[in-house]
Amino acid sequence: MPPTRDQSERIIAARARFHAQWWDDPRLGVSIGTWLAPHDPQIQIFAQEFERFADRVGDRRPPERRHIYERLIDCGHRLNERTAT
């Protein structure tokens, strides 16, 4: 079962707090985790998984939402270059 709207909002808020805590932390990619290489195949894997998801949900998602993800995927390599510098 999908979470309720209230549960979804709490999940999103918790994830936002988590990301805010770690945003630009100098330990990331050094002593905690690793960054993807600028042309890591993981971006293409994500693109394929998103395409399957988007096809499955069809028109239940607004086209603007799909466009946001497509823009993110298109910029993925450039965004990964930022973390490499």
Secondary structure, DSSP 4 states (H G I P E B T S, - for coil): -PPPHHHHHHHHHHHHHHHHHHTT-TTBTTTB--PPPTT-THHHHHHHHHHHHHHHHGGGS-HHHHHHHHHHHHHHHHHHHHHH-
